[in-house]
Structures are given as structure tokens and as C-alpha cells.
């Protein structure tokens, strides 16, 4: 029984070496992982968009400190 428990297969990184059922399982798993990752990235993107919009509409304007330095020198 110990041999059966230690018979852990690893991915050969070549799908043609695997049984079609294994390939189907792997494809489904990878698709699910990618879907979750895309959802996470979409959330992050939306948060970044919100930040940019808030910065565009902020009461305080962004200033260039180099311009102030040049004005003080004149």
C-alpha cells in the first residue's frame, strides 16, 4: 500500500504524453485559474480607474516643483 500512496504523478509539460481525460481536466483547471485571475485583474483595473478619476477631480491641483523653483529664481 505504501507504493500506491507514493505514486504521485507530475505534469510532463507535454500534453500529448497524457491521456485525453487528463488533458481535459488540465484545460478546465487552467481555464478556471485564468478566469479567477482575470476577475482579480479587472477589480484592480477598476480601482485604478477610480483613483485616476478622483485625482482628476480633486480640489487641489497637482503642481510641478521645478516650475516653482524657476519662478523663484527669476
Secondary structure per residue as TSV (DSSP state, phi and psi in degrees):
chain	resnum	aa	ss	phi	psi
A	1	X	-	360.0	-31.5
A	2	X	H	-61.3	-35.5
A	3	X	H	-67.3	-36.0
A	4	X	H	-66.5	-39.0
A	5	X	H	-71.5	-28.0
A	6	X	T	-90.3	2.5
A	7	X	-	-85.7	66.2
A	8	X	-	-92.7	125.0
A	9	X	-	-90.4	146.4
A	10	X	-	-117.4	158.9
A	11	X	-	-68.5	127.3
A	12	X	-	-79.2	-2.8
A	13	X	S	63.4	18.6
A	14	X	-	-140.6	101.3
A	15	X	G	-60.5	-26.9
A	16	X	G	-66.2	-18.6
A	17	X	G	-81.0	-10.9
A	18	X	S	-101.4	159.6
A	19	X	-	-67.7	147.7
A	20	X	H	-54.3	-35.4
A	21	X	H	-63.4	-38.7
A	22	X	H	-66.2	-41.0
A	23	X	H	-62.4	-41.0
A	24	X	H	-63.4	-44.2
A	25	X	H	-61.2	-47.3
A	26	X	H	-62.4	-42.3
A	27	X	H	-61.6	-42.2
A	28	X	H	-64.9	-42.7
A	29	X	H	-63.2	-45.9
A	30	X	H	-64.4	-38.4
A	31	X	H	-63.5	-42.2
A	32	X	H	-65.3	-42.9
A	33	X	H	-62.0	-43.2
A	34	X	H	-65.9	-38.1
A	35	X	H	-62.5	-45.3
A	36	X	H	-61.6	-43.2
A	37	X	H	-65.0	-40.1
A	38	X	H	-65.5	-37.3
A	39	X	H	-62.3	-43.2
A	40	X	H	-61.7	-44.9
A	41	X	H	-66.0	-37.3
A	42	X	H	-63.2	-42.3
A	43	X	H	-61.3	-45.2
A	44	X	H	-62.7	-41.5
A	45	X	H	-62.3	-43.8
A	46	X	H	-63.7	-38.8
A	47	X	H	-64.2	-40.0
A	48	X	H	-64.6	-40.7
A	49	X	H	-60.2	-43.1
A	50	X	H	-61.7	-41.8
A	51	X	H	-62.6	-43.7
A	52	X	H	-62.7	-43.2
A	53	X	H	-62.1	-42.0
A	54	X	H	-64.2	-38.7
A	55	X	H	-67.2	-37.2
A	56	X	H	-66.1	-32.0
A	57	X	T	-105.1	16.0
A	58	X	-	-70.5	149.3
A	59	X	S	-67.1	-39.1
A	60	X	S	-86.0	131.4
A	61	X	-	-85.1	157.6
A	62	X	-	-83.9	138.9
A	63	X	-	-121.9	157.8
A	64	X	-	-102.0	111.1
A	65	X	H	-64.4	-25.1
A	66	X	H	-66.9	-36.3
A	67	X	H	-64.5	-40.9
A	68	X	H	-65.0	-38.4
A	69	X	H	-64.4	-41.4
A	70	X	H	-68.4	-37.3
A	71	X	H	-66.9	-37.4
A	72	X	H	-68.6	-30.6
A	73	X	H	-75.0	-23.4
A	74	X	-	-81.2	360.0
